[in-house]
């Protein structure tokens, strides 16, 4: 046989061997690592941003140890497709679920050339400028490597590789390392599967809601007066109880135990179910750490509560602390507006649109120690209407860190001192009128080793006529062991801001409505903020706290009253 033919046959046989695989030629790409610099100082803590890019696409992510992250954190990755001029933000949850959102290049900020250049990591970069929600943005990009990519596509997408982004001159994201890599064609930068494609706002909502621990307490529950009440016999389960002729809701709930850096918010929705008036409302927790609790009064009548005997001869039930009893700890004080929801279609005011419900959201992180584990949570709205109101209450726990906390929880101290808000008003509990020529007195024992003590105080004045304390400023004086600790005059002069919540509010001849009037620490349709005062001189042992208010005098059948609640907060050393 001709030697040349033999060589040809051997080569042909090699080519047709079944196990012979033709290697896919990799394409050129780059991997870039970025560092954060704040006010000129590198941030060497936390995860670094990285991107992988080719000539047509890029992938950006934050490199972190997933085993250290809290399990509800979604792992997010950003993709830029320069061919289709679209971006993709994708998220994977710990259960494997994938979602993403798609955005066109045209929706991103427009970038303007400045003509300036700089050298970053050996590459000549051009400077671009733009603005985003009043923030000044500078972007430095290069075309030298022949690839495109950005670590933060929200600031704009240039036709090149971004090596530096500066926001407002003091926050920088700068490439610290760039290295060439080989990209396989069968492993594209942008994956084929990214889960459901969601509108951007829904995508963000799904991610944030997954990290928030939401505990619904009451859902569209009616608070009204005089209807038949059937409380469940089982007092251990999470069922709604109604007391004080139906004006108090109560439930035993199991709340999460969370790290100290958690932020806690109380969230309440309310609308009228028949009642047209502005009403006092309160969200509270019942302490059960002592021999007697407020639950005894709710179940068996206000006369079963310990009482404070004032100089005016009246007895005020369940308002002050003692060795055997702790008063209610107020989570949030709120006030219903005039008839929101129920009366929207019954009152027309030119140019005014009525809201359907009132939404109150208040941070109550300082109360975490009493809002963990098993607790009795209640809501009160004072009213004498069979339709009354409807409310929904949730507690929301927001993590303070993306990573699982390794820090041992702090031991904290909370001591309720007094609460004169008569949540059993419709069951005979006295109004807070003890300030008529008297002071409210409460005692507390401070244990050893407590520091950073502060006083949390909520106060609102009531008496709804011209001479009443609702419409007149009264200084509150708080005394500790007989000496003035602080003085405070509660007043709100912004009530007219909330006109859109008050369809049933009366209109006066001069164009002002009754909900517009300034008041002693509250407005119809708002929550009242606590005030805080440091108590730096409080030594271990027994102490007396007093509240003195120059309450206005009665006029005929009208009288004033004050709803004040106070607690001490501290940390153990």
C-alpha positions as CSV (number, residue, x, y, z in Angstrom):
1,X,0.0,0.0,0.0
2,X,1.1,3.5,-0.8
3,X,2.5,5.0,2.5
4,X,0.8,8.3,1.7
5,X,-2.6,6.6,1.5
6,X,-1.9,4.8,4.8
7,X,-1.3,8.0,6.6
8,X,-4.6,9.5,5.2
9,X,-6.6,6.4,6.4
10,X,-5.1,6.6,9.9
11,X,-6.0,10.3,10.2
12,X,-9.5,9.7,9.0
13,X,-10.0,7.0,11.6
14,X,-8.8,9.3,14.3
15,X,-11.3,11.9,13.3
16,X,-14.2,9.5,13.4
17,X,-13.3,8.0,16.8
18,X,-16.6,8.3,18.9
19,X,-14.9,9.4,22.1
20,X,-13.0,12.2,20.5
21,X,-14.4,15.6,21.7
22,X,-13.8,18.9,20.0
23,X,-13.0,21.6,22.7
24,X,-15.1,24.7,22.7
25,X,-12.9,27.7,22.2
26,X,-13.2,30.0,25.3
27,X,-13.7,33.7,24.7
28,X,-11.9,36.5,26.5
29,X,-13.4,38.0,29.6
30,X,-12.4,39.8,32.8
31,X,-13.2,39.5,36.5
32,X,-13.0,42.8,38.5
33,X,-13.2,43.3,42.3
34,X,-14.2,46.6,43.7
35,X,-13.6,48.4,47.0
36,X,-15.7,50.9,48.9
37,X,-14.2,54.1,50.0
38,X,-16.1,56.5,52.3
39,X,-14.8,60.0,53.0
40,X,-11.4,59.0,51.7
41,X,-11.1,55.9,54.0
42,X,-11.2,52.4,52.5
43,X,-13.9,50.1,54.0
44,X,-12.1,46.8,54.7
45,X,-15.1,45.2,56.3
46,X,-18.0,43.4,54.7
47,X,-18.4,41.8,51.3
48,X,-16.7,43.1,48.1
49,X,-18.6,43.8,44.8
50,X,-17.4,41.7,41.9
51,X,-18.3,41.5,38.2
52,X,-17.6,39.2,35.3
53,X,-17.8,40.7,31.9
54,X,-17.4,40.0,28.2
55,X,-17.8,42.1,25.1
56,X,-21.6,41.8,25.2
57,X,-22.7,41.1,28.8
58,X,-21.8,41.5,32.4
59,X,-22.7,39.9,35.8
60,X,-22.3,41.7,39.1
61,X,-22.8,40.4,42.6
62,X,-21.6,40.9,46.2
63,X,-19.2,38.2,47.2
64,X,-20.1,37.0,50.7
65,X,-20.2,33.8,52.8
66,X,-23.8,32.6,52.5
67,X,-23.4,30.5,55.6
68,X,-23.1,33.7,57.6
69,X,-26.2,35.4,56.2
70,X,-29.6,35.3,57.9
71,X,-31.6,32.6,56.1
72,X,-34.3,35.0,54.8
73,X,-31.8,37.1,52.8
74,X,-32.2,36.6,49.0
75,X,-28.9,36.3,47.0
76,X,-29.1,39.0,44.3
77,X,-27.2,39.2,41.0
78,X,-27.3,41.9,38.3
79,X,-26.9,41.3,34.6
80,X,-26.4,43.7,31.7
81,X,-27.1,42.6,28.2
82,X,-25.5,45.1,25.8
83,X,-26.9,43.4,22.7
84,X,-30.6,43.7,23.7
85,X,-30.0,46.9,25.8
86,X,-31.7,45.4,28.8
87,X,-30.7,44.7,32.4
88,X,-31.8,41.9,34.7
89,X,-31.9,41.9,38.5
90,X,-32.3,38.4,39.7
91,X,-32.8,37.0,43.2
92,X,-32.6,33.5,44.7
93,X,-34.3,32.7,48.0
94,X,-33.1,30.1,50.5
95,X,-35.8,27.7,49.3
96,X,-34.5,27.8,45.8
97,X,-37.2,30.1,44.4
98,X,-36.0,32.4,41.6
99,X,-37.4,35.8,40.6
100,X,-36.1,38.6,38.4
101,X,-37.0,42.0,37.0
102,X,-36.2,43.4,33.5
103,X,-35.3,47.0,32.7
104,X,-34.5,48.8,29.4
105,X,-31.4,50.9,29.1
106,X,-33.6,53.9,28.3
107,X,-34.9,54.1,31.8
108,X,-31.5,54.7,33.4
109,X,-29.9,58.1,33.9
110,X,-28.5,59.8,30.9
111,X,-24.7,60.1,31.0
112,X,-22.8,63.2,29.8
113,X,-19.2,63.2,28.6
114,X,-16.9,65.7,30.4
115,X,-13.8,65.3,28.3
116,X,-11.7,64.4,31.4
117,X,-9.6,61.2,31.6
118,X,-7.7,59.4,34.3
119,X,-5.6,56.2,34.6
120,X,-7.1,53.5,36.9
121,X,-5.2,50.2,37.3
122,X,-3.2,51.0,34.1
123,X,-6.3,51.7,32.0
124,X,-7.2,55.1,30.5
125,X,-10.7,56.0,31.7
126,X,-13.1,58.6,30.5
127,X,-15.3,60.6,33.0
128,X,-19.1,60.7,32.7
129,X,-21.5,62.8,34.9
130,X,-25.1,62.4,35.8
131,X,-27.6,63.0,38.6
132,X,-29.9,60.5,40.3
133,X,-32.5,61.8,42.8
134,X,-30.5,64.9,43.6
135,X,-27.3,62.9,44.0
136,X,-24.3,63.9,41.9
137,X,-22.7,60.9,40.1
138,X,-19.3,60.5,38.4
139,X,-18.5,57.4,36.4
140,X,-15.1,56.5,35.1
141,X,-15.0,53.8,32.3
142,X,-12.5,52.4,29.8
143,X,-12.8,50.8,26.4
144,X,-9.2,49.4,26.4
145,X,-9.9,45.8,27.5
146,X,-12.7,45.3,24.9
147,X,-15.3,44.3,27.4
148,X,-18.3,46.0,29.0
149,X,-19.7,46.0,32.6
150,X,-20.6,48.0,35.6
151,X,-20.8,47.1,39.4
152,X,-23.8,49.4,39.9
153,X,-26.1,49.7,36.8
154,X,-28.6,52.0,38.6
155,X,-26.3,55.0,38.1
156,X,-26.2,54.5,34.3
157,X,-24.7,52.1,31.7
158,X,-21.8,53.4,29.6
159,X,-20.4,51.6,26.6
160,X,-17.3,50.2,28.3
161,X,-16.0,48.8,31.6
162,X,-16.7,50.9,34.7
163,X,-13.7,51.1,37.0
164,X,-14.8,53.9,39.4
165,X,-18.1,55.4,40.6
166,X,-18.2,58.5,42.9
167,X,-21.5,59.6,44.6
168,X,-21.6,63.1,46.0
169,X,-17.9,63.3,46.1
170,X,-17.5,61.2,49.3
171,X,-18.7,57.7,48.4
172,X,-16.6,55.7,46.0
173,X,-16.8,52.3,44.4
174,X,-13.3,51.7,42.9
175,X,-11.8,48.7,41.1
176,X,-9.0,47.2,43.2
177,X,-8.2,44.2,41.0
178,X,-8.8,43.3,37.4
179,X,-7.7,40.0,35.9
180,X,-8.4,38.3,32.5
181,X,-10.4,35.0,32.5
182,X,-11.6,32.6,29.9
183,X,-15.4,32.4,29.4
184,X,-16.8,29.2,28.0
185,X,-19.5,29.6,25.3
186,X,-21.7,26.9,26.8
187,X,-21.8,28.9,30.1
188,X,-23.1,32.3,29.1
189,X,-22.7,35.3,31.5
190,X,-26.5,35.7,31.5
191,X,-28.3,32.5,32.6
192,X,-31.3,31.2,30.6
193,X,-33.4,30.7,33.7
194,X,-34.0,33.4,36.2
195,X,-37.5,32.6,37.5
196,X,-40.7,34.7,37.2
197,X,-40.3,38.1,35.6
198,X,-41.8,40.7,38.0
199,X,-42.5,44.4,37.8
200,X,-39.7,46.3,39.6
201,X,-41.6,47.5,42.6
202,X,-43.1,44.0,43.2
203,X,-39.6,42.4,42.8
204,X,-38.2,44.7,45.5
205,X,-41.3,44.2,47.7
206,X,-40.9,40.4,47.6
207,X,-37.2,40.7,48.7
208,X,-37.8,43.1,51.6
209,X,-40.9,41.3,52.9
210,X,-39.0,38.1,53.0
211,X,-36.5,39.5,55.6
212,X,-39.2,41.2,57.8
213,X,-40.8,39.1,60.5
214,X,-44.4,40.2,60.6
215,X,-46.7,39.1,63.4
216,X,-50.4,39.9,62.8
217,X,-52.1,40.5,66.1
218,X,-55.6,41.6,65.0
219,X,-57.0,41.5,61.5
220,X,-60.1,43.7,60.7
221,X,-61.4,43.3,64.2
222,X,-64.4,45.3,65.4
223,X,-64.1,47.5,68.5
224,X,-67.6,48.7,69.4
225,X,-69.9,49.2,72.4
226,X,-72.8,47.1,73.6
227,X,-72.8,44.1,71.3
228,X,-73.0,40.6,72.6
229,X,-69.6,39.3,73.6
230,X,-68.6,35.6,73.5
231,X,-65.1,35.1,74.7
232,X,-63.4,31.8,74.0
233,X,-63.1,29.4,76.9
234,X,-59.5,28.5,75.9
235,X,-57.3,31.2,77.4
236,X,-54.0,29.7,76.2
237,X,-54.5,29.9,72.4
238,X,-54.2,32.9,70.1
239,X,-57.8,33.9,70.0
240,X,-59.3,37.4,70.3
241,X,-61.0,38.3,73.6
242,X,-63.2,41.4,74.0
243,X,-63.7,43.3,77.3
244,X,-65.2,46.5,78.6
245,X,-68.4,46.1,76.6
246,X,-66.4,45.3,73.4
247,X,-64.1,48.4,73.5
248,X,-60.9,46.4,74.3
249,X,-59.4,43.7,72.2
250,X,-56.9,41.3,73.8
251,X,-54.9,38.3,72.6
252,X,-52.1,36.1,73.9
253,X,-49.5,35.9,71.1
254,X,-46.1,34.2,70.6
255,X,-43.6,36.8,69.5
256,X,-40.1,36.0,68.1
257,X,-36.9,36.3,70.1
258,X,-34.6,38.5,68.0
259,X,-31.1,40.0,68.1
260,X,-30.6,43.3,69.9
261,X,-30.0,45.2,66.6
262,X,-33.5,44.4,65.4
263,X,-35.8,47.4,64.7
264,X,-39.4,46.9,65.8
265,X,-42.4,48.8,64.5
266,X,-46.1,48.7,65.5
267,X,-48.4,49.1,62.5
268,X,-52.1,49.9,62.9
269,X,-54.9,50.4,60.4
270,X,-58.2,51.9,61.6
271,X,-61.5,53.0,60.0
272,X,-64.9,53.9,61.3
273,X,-67.5,51.2,61.3
274,X,-70.2,53.6,62.5
275,X,-68.7,56.0,65.0
276,X,-68.3,59.6,63.8
277,X,-66.2,61.0,66.6
278,X,-62.5,61.3,67.3
279,X,-61.5,58.8,70.0
280,X,-58.7,58.0,72.2
281,X,-56.9,54.8,71.3
282,X,-54.0,52.7,72.8
283,X,-52.0,49.7,71.9
284,X,-50.6,48.0,75.0
285,X,-48.9,45.0,76.5
286,X,-50.0,43.6,79.9
287,X,-47.2,42.7,82.3
288,X,-47.8,39.4,84.1
289,X,-44.6,39.2,86.1
290,X,-46.2,40.1,89.5
291,X,-48.9,38.7,91.8
292,X,-51.7,40.8,90.1
293,X,-52.1,41.9,86.6
294,X,-54.5,44.1,84.6
295,X,-56.0,40.9,83.2
296,X,-57.7,40.5,86.6
297,X,-59.6,43.7,86.1
298,X,-60.6,42.9,82.5
299,X,-62.0,39.6,83.5
300,X,-63.5,40.4,86.8
301,X,-64.2,44.2,86.8
302,X,-62.1,47.3,87.4
303,X,-62.8,47.1,91.2
304,X,-60.5,44.1,91.3
305,X,-57.5,46.3,90.3
306,X,-55.2,48.0,92.9
307,X,-56.2,51.6,93.2
308,X,-54.6,55.0,93.8
309,X,-56.5,57.1,96.3
310,X,-56.3,60.8,95.4
311,X,-57.0,63.9,97.6
312,X,-60.2,64.5,95.7
313,X,-61.6,61.4,97.3
314,X,-61.7,59.3,94.1
315,X,-60.0,55.9,93.6
316,X,-58.2,55.4,90.3
317,X,-57.9,51.7,89.4
318,X,-54.8,50.0,87.9
319,X,-52.8,53.2,87.2
320,X,-49.7,52.9,89.4
321,X,-46.9,50.3,90.0
322,X,-46.4,48.5,93.3
323,X,-44.6,45.5,94.6
324,X,-47.6,43.4,93.6
325,X,-48.8,45.1,90.4
326,X,-47.5,46.5,87.1
327,X,-49.7,48.9,85.1
328,X,-50.1,48.6,81.3
329,X,-47.1,49.3,79.2
330,X,-48.3,51.5,76.4
331,X,-46.8,50.5,73.0
332,X,-48.5,53.3,71.0
333,X,-51.0,56.1,71.7
334,X,-53.3,57.0,68.8
335,X,-56.4,59.0,68.0
336,X,-59.1,58.1,65.5
337,X,-60.2,60.8,63.2
338,X,-63.8,61.9,62.7
339,X,-65.6,59.1,60.8
340,X,-63.0,58.0,58.3
341,X,-64.3,55.4,55.8
342,X,-67.8,55.2,57.1
343,X,-68.7,58.8,56.3
344,X,-66.6,59.4,53.2
345,X,-69.7,59.3,50.9
346,X,-71.9,61.3,53.2
347,X,-69.8,64.5,53.4
348,X,-68.5,66.5,50.4
349,X,-66.0,69.3,50.7
350,X,-64.9,71.1,47.6
351,X,-61.4,70.0,46.6
352,X,-61.1,67.5,49.4
353,X,-60.5,63.8,48.9
354,X,-61.1,61.6,51.9
355,X,-58.8,58.7,52.8
356,X,-60.3,55.3,53.3
357,X,-58.5,54.5,56.6
358,X,-56.0,55.8,59.0
359,X,-52.5,54.3,59.0
360,X,-50.3,54.6,62.1
361,X,-46.7,53.2,62.1
362,X,-44.4,53.9,65.0
363,X,-41.0,52.5,66.0
364,X,-41.1,50.9,69.4
365,X,-37.6,49.2,69.4
366,X,-37.0,50.2,73.0
367,X,-39.8,47.9,74.0
368,X,-38.2,44.7,72.5
369,X,-37.7,43.1,76.0
370,X,-41.4,43.0,76.6
371,X,-42.4,42.2,73.0
372,X,-40.6,38.9,72.7
373,X,-41.9,35.4,73.7
374,X,-45.5,34.9,74.9
375,X,-47.3,38.2,75.7
376,X,-50.8,39.6,76.1
377,X,-51.3,42.4,73.5
378,X,-54.4,44.7,73.5
379,X,-56.0,47.5,71.6
380,X,-58.5,50.0,73.1
381,X,-60.7,52.6,71.4
382,X,-63.1,54.5,73.6
383,X,-66.6,54.7,72.0
384,X,-70.3,54.2,72.7
385,X,-71.3,53.2,69.2
386,X,-72.5,49.7,68.2
387,X,-70.7,49.9,64.9
388,X,-67.6,51.5,66.4
389,X,-64.4,51.0,64.6
390,X,-62.4,48.3,62.8
391,X,-58.7,47.8,63.4
392,X,-55.8,45.7,62.1
393,X,-52.6,45.5,64.2
394,X,-49.2,44.0,63.3
395,X,-45.7,44.0,64.9
396,X,-42.9,44.1,62.4
397,X,-39.4,43.0,63.2
398,X,-36.7,44.3,60.8
399,X,-33.2,42.7,61.0
400,X,-30.3,45.1,61.7
401,X,-27.7,43.1,59.9
402,X,-27.5,40.8,56.9
403,X,-25.4,38.4,58.8
404,X,-26.4,36.1,61.6
405,X,-25.6,37.8,64.9
406,X,-22.9,36.2,67.0
407,X,-23.2,38.8,69.8
408,X,-24.9,37.7,73.1
409,X,-28.1,39.6,73.7
410,X,-28.0,42.4,76.2
411,X,-29.9,42.1,79.4
412,X,-32.3,45.0,79.6
413,X,-34.5,46.4,82.3
414,X,-38.0,47.9,81.9
415,X,-40.1,49.2,84.8
416,X,-43.6,50.5,84.1
417,X,-44.4,53.3,86.5
418,X,-47.9,54.5,85.7
419,X,-50.6,54.6,83.1
420,X,-53.7,56.8,83.6
421,X,-55.3,56.0,80.3
422,X,-58.6,54.3,81.4
423,X,-58.8,51.5,78.8
424,X,-61.7,50.1,80.9
425,X,-63.6,53.4,80.5
426,X,-66.7,51.6,79.4
427,X,-66.5,49.3,82.4
428,X,-66.2,51.9,85.1
429,X,-62.5,52.8,85.2
430,X,-62.0,56.4,86.3
431,X,-60.8,59.1,84.0
432,X,-57.4,60.6,84.8
433,X,-58.6,63.5,86.9
434,X,-56.4,62.9,89.9
435,X,-54.3,66.0,88.9
436,X,-57.1,68.2,90.3
437,X,-55.1,69.6,93.3
438,X,-53.0,66.5,93.6
439,X,-50.0,64.6,92.1
440,X,-49.8,61.1,90.7
441,X,-47.3,59.1,92.7
442,X,-45.6,55.8,91.9
443,X,-42.7,53.9,93.4
444,X,-40.1,51.7,91.8
445,X,-37.1,49.7,93.0
446,X,-34.0,50.0,90.8
447,X,-31.8,46.9,90.9
448,X,-28.1,46.8,91.1
449,X,-26.1,47.0,87.9
450,X,-28.6,49.0,85.8
451,X,-27.1,51.9,83.7
452,X,-28.2,54.2,80.8
453,X,-31.6,54.7,82.5
454,X,-34.1,56.9,80.6
455,X,-37.7,57.9,81.1
456,X,-40.2,57.2,78.3
457,X,-43.3,59.5,78.7
458,X,-46.5,59.8,76.8
459,X,-49.0,62.5,77.7
460,X,-52.2,64.0,76.2
461,X,-54.7,66.4,77.6
462,X,-58.5,66.1,77.3
463,X,-61.5,68.2,77.9
464,X,-63.3,69.1,74.6
465,X,-64.6,72.6,75.2
466,X,-62.9,76.0,75.0
467,X,-61.9,76.0,78.6
468,X,-60.9,72.3,78.6
469,X,-57.4,71.0,78.7
470,X,-57.7,69.5,75.2
471,X,-57.4,73.1,73.9
472,X,-55.2,74.7,76.6
473,X,-51.5,74.3,77.2
474,X,-50.6,72.8,80.6
475,X,-47.0,72.1,81.8
476,X,-46.4,68.6,82.9
477,X,-43.9,68.4,85.8
478,X,-42.2,65.1,86.6
479,X,-40.5,64.7,89.9
480,X,-38.1,62.1,91.2
481,X,-37.9,61.7,95.0
482,X,-39.5,65.1,95.4
483,X,-37.2,67.0,93.0
484,X,-38.0,68.2,89.5
485,X,-36.7,65.7,87.0
486,X,-38.1,67.5,83.9
487,X,-40.9,69.7,82.7
488,X,-42.7,69.4,79.4
489,X,-45.7,71.1,77.8
490,X,-47.3,68.8,75.1
491,X,-48.9,70.6,72.2
492,X,-49.7,69.9,68.5
493,X,-50.4,72.8,66.2
494,X,-50.3,70.9,62.9
495,X,-53.7,69.2,63.2
496,X,-55.0,70.9,60.1
497,X,-52.6,68.8,58.1
498,X,-54.8,65.8,58.6
499,X,-58.0,67.2,57.3
500,X,-58.2,64.4,54.6
501,X,-58.8,61.8,57.4
502,X,-61.7,63.6,59.0
503,X,-64.9,63.6,56.8
504,X,-67.3,63.9,59.7
505,X,-65.5,66.8,61.4
506,X,-67.7,69.9,61.9
507,X,-67.0,73.0,59.8
508,X,-67.1,76.4,61.4
509,X,-68.4,79.6,59.9
510,X,-64.9,80.9,59.2
511,X,-63.7,77.9,57.2
512,X,-61.9,76.1,60.0
513,X,-63.0,72.6,60.9
514,X,-63.0,71.1,64.4
515,X,-60.2,68.6,63.5
516,X,-57.9,71.6,62.6
517,X,-57.6,72.9,66.1
518,X,-54.4,72.7,68.1
519,X,-54.4,70.3,71.0
520,X,-52.6,69.1,74.0
521,X,-50.2,66.6,72.4
522,X,-52.5,65.0,69.8
523,X,-54.5,65.5,66.6
524,X,-57.4,63.5,65.3
525,X,-55.9,60.8,62.9
526,X,-52.4,60.8,64.4
527,X,-50.2,58.8,66.8
528,X,-48.6,60.7,69.7
529,X,-44.8,60.4,70.0
530,X,-43.3,59.5,73.4
531,X,-40.7,61.9,74.8
532,X,-37.5,60.6,76.4
533,X,-35.5,62.0,79.3
534,X,-32.2,60.7,80.7
535,X,-32.2,59.8,84.4
536,X,-28.5,59.8,85.1
537,X,-28.7,60.2,88.9
538,X,-30.9,57.1,89.7
539,X,-29.1,54.9,92.2
540,X,-30.1,51.4,93.1
541,X,-32.9,51.2,95.6
542,X,-36.4,52.5,96.1
543,X,-37.5,55.8,94.4
544,X,-40.7,57.8,94.0
545,X,-41.8,59.3,90.7
546,X,-44.6,61.9,90.7
547,X,-46.5,63.8,87.9
548,X,-48.0,67.2,88.6
549,X,-50.3,69.0,86.0
550,X,-52.2,72.2,86.7
551,X,-55.5,70.7,85.4
552,X,-58.2,73.1,84.5
553,X,-61.4,73.4,86.6
554,X,-64.8,71.8,85.8
555,X,-67.4,73.9,84.0
556,X,-70.9,72.5,84.6
557,X,-70.9,68.9,83.4
558,X,-67.6,69.3,81.5
559,X,-64.3,68.2,83.0
560,X,-60.7,67.8,81.9
561,X,-58.5,64.8,82.3
562,X,-54.9,63.7,81.4
563,X,-53.7,60.4,80.0
564,X,-50.1,59.9,81.0
565,X,-48.0,56.8,80.8
566,X,-44.4,56.4,81.9
567,X,-41.8,53.7,82.0
568,X,-38.1,53.5,82.9
569,X,-35.7,51.8,80.4
570,X,-32.2,50.7,81.3
571,X,-29.4,48.3,80.5
572,X,-27.6,45.9,82.8
573,X,-23.8,46.3,83.0
